[in-house]
Amino acid sequence: MRTGGLVVGDLSVGWHVFTHSPNIPHRAVSLGEGRCYLGTAAITSLKGQYRTGYEPATSKMQKSQTEHLYKILVIGDLGVGKTSIIKRYVHQNFSQHYRATIGVDFALKVLNWDSETVVRLQLWDIAGQERFGNMTRVYYREAFGAFIVFDVTRATTFEAVSKWKDDLDSKLTLPNGKPVSVVLLANKCDQGSEFLAANPGKMEQFCKDHGFVSCFETSAKENVNIDEAARCLVKHIMDSENDLAQSVESDVVTPALNSFRSNSSCSSCFKS
């Protein structure tokens, strides 16, 4: 396992690369005074859940914050630029040297969403050939959203988008049965937009037909729309999470105390 990290304000962004995929679900916790170092903090298992190492700071007491942890998939055909997008987003750099991902790589990104909310994204960079294997169900598990990426200079990678989306929808849903939020990325727009220019209305209709929440032209090389696409996806995930929480609350029935006493089979146990 390789580890690294860089500091962004009072929070650091770290990354790890695994040869296999642990199961890391979403959770929300409260943060008080302190500073998180993701590059050095271990994510340790506790009864099936995960917690992030936390180190108190000596700075002035900060306002309590809510933290959200989301697993995000980055999928698409081989060579469309998935790894480059993640490196640009997490580390703000780009490399011309191509190295095919084997299995899955894993990166972390911290967003100071607002003054009261911190969002941690676990970005799962899944190899382009994995759709043809039997591991995607394991990789997809517990994810809350996804990017599907294609290369605007290779039409065949766009033709594969619907297959990736169908594979995702067949193996992953939210607890309420609805599909997870997915953003379509038309990558390498710096190399030419002939494909998009020739299909101005097709892309919008394609997204509607296949259930994408949005579509962005992106360039990892020129840093075009990477942050905007990520913020769009996170917003949809948080909205879906709020809807899910409200639906759960509406399903909770609290019986009246008198009714419970009269109907309970144990109501006579303590009678004198």
HUDA-V87353 format. One record per backbone hydrogen bond with DSSP energy under -1.0 kcal/mol. NH is the residue of the N-H (numbers start at 0). CO is the residue of the C=O. E is the energy in kcal/mol with one decimal. If there is no record, write none. Layout:
nh=NH co=CO e=E
nh=NH co=CO e=E
This chain:
nh=3 co=14 e=-1.1
nh=5 co=12 e=-2.8
nh=7 co=10 e=-4.5
nh=10 co=7 e=-2.2
nh=11 co=35 e=-1.3
nh=12 co=5 e=-4.6
nh=14 co=3 e=-1.5
nh=15 co=105 e=-1.2
nh=16 co=1 e=-1.0
nh=28 co=66 e=-1.4
nh=30 co=64 e=-4.2
nh=34 co=54 e=-2.3
nh=40 co=36 e=-1.9
nh=43 co=50 e=-1.5
nh=45 co=48 e=-2.4
nh=48 co=45 e=-1.9
nh=50 co=43 e=-1.5
nh=64 co=30 e=-3.4
nh=65 co=115 e=-2.9
nh=66 co=28 e=-3.3
nh=67 co=117 e=-2.7
nh=68 co=26 e=-1.8
nh=69 co=119 e=-2.8
nh=71 co=121 e=-3.3
nh=72 co=144 e=-2.2
nh=73 co=123 e=-2.5
nh=74 co=146 e=-2.8
nh=79 co=76 e=-1.2
nh=84 co=80 e=-2.2
nh=85 co=81 e=-2.0
nh=86 co=82 e=-2.6
nh=87 co=83 e=-2.4
nh=88 co=84 e=-2.5
nh=89 co=85 e=-3.0
nh=90 co=86 e=-2.2
nh=91 co=87 e=-1.0
nh=104 co=124 e=-2.4
nh=106 co=122 e=-2.3
nh=107 co=13 e=-1.4
nh=108 co=120 e=-2.1
nh=110 co=118 e=-3.2
nh=112 co=110 e=-1.5
nh=113 co=116 e=-1.5
nh=117 co=65 e=-2.8
nh=118 co=110 e=-2.9
nh=119 co=67 e=-3.6
nh=120 co=108 e=-3.2
nh=121 co=69 e=-3.1
nh=122 co=106 e=-2.7
nh=123 co=71 e=-3.2
nh=124 co=104 e=-2.3
nh=125 co=73 e=-1.8
nh=126 co=102 e=-2.6
nh=129 co=126 e=-1.7
nh=131 co=128 e=-1.4
nh=132 co=129 e=-1.7
nh=138 co=134 e=-2.2
nh=139 co=135 e=-3.0
nh=140 co=136 e=-1.0
nh=142 co=139 e=-1.9
nh=143 co=70 e=-2.6
nh=145 co=180 e=-1.9
nh=146 co=72 e=-2.8
nh=147 co=182 e=-2.1
nh=148 co=74 e=-2.7
nh=149 co=184 e=-2.4
nh=151 co=186 e=-2.4
nh=153 co=150 e=-2.0
nh=156 co=153 e=-1.3
nh=158 co=154 e=-1.9
nh=159 co=155 e=-1.1
nh=160 co=157 e=-1.3
nh=163 co=159 e=-2.2
nh=164 co=160 e=-2.6
nh=165 co=161 e=-2.5
nh=166 co=162 e=-2.2
nh=167 co=163 e=-2.4
nh=168 co=164 e=-2.8
nh=169 co=165 e=-1.9
nh=171 co=167 e=-1.7
nh=173 co=177 e=-3.5
nh=176 co=173 e=-2.6
nh=182 co=145 e=-2.2
nh=183 co=213 e=-2.5
nh=184 co=147 e=-2.8
nh=185 co=215 e=-3.1
nh=186 co=149 e=-2.5
nh=186 co=184 e=-1.2
nh=188 co=217 e=-2.3
nh=190 co=187 e=-1.8
nh=191 co=188 e=-1.2
nh=196 co=192 e=-3.1
nh=197 co=193 e=-1.9
nh=202 co=198 e=-1.3
nh=204 co=200 e=-1.9
nh=205 co=201 e=-2.7
nh=206 co=202 e=-2.3
nh=207 co=203 e=-1.8
nh=208 co=204 e=-2.7
nh=209 co=205 e=-1.9
nh=211 co=206 e=-2.3
nh=212 co=181 e=-2.5
nh=215 co=183 e=-2.4
nh=217 co=185 e=-2.3
nh=218 co=223 e=-1.5
nh=223 co=218 e=-2.2
nh=228 co=224 e=-1.9
nh=229 co=225 e=-2.0
nh=230 co=226 e=-2.5
nh=231 co=227 e=-2.1
nh=232 co=228 e=-2.2
nh=233 co=229 e=-2.6
nh=234 co=230 e=-2.3
nh=235 co=231 e=-1.9
nh=236 co=232 e=-2.3
nh=237 co=233 e=-2.7
nh=238 co=234 e=-2.3
nh=239 co=235 e=-2.4
nh=240 co=236 e=-2.4
nh=241 co=237 e=-2.2
nh=242 co=238 e=-2.3
nh=243 co=239 e=-2.3
nh=244 co=240 e=-2.4
nh=245 co=241 e=-2.3
nh=246 co=242 e=-2.1
nh=247 co=243 e=-1.9
nh=248 co=244 e=-2.2
nh=249 co=245 e=-2.1
nh=251 co=248 e=-1.0
nh=259 co=255 e=-2.1
nh=260 co=256 e=-2.2
nh=261 co=257 e=-2.0
nh=262 co=258 e=-1.8
nh=263 co=259 e=-1.9
nh=266 co=263 e=-1.5
nh=268 co=265 e=-1.6
nh=270 co=267 e=-1.4
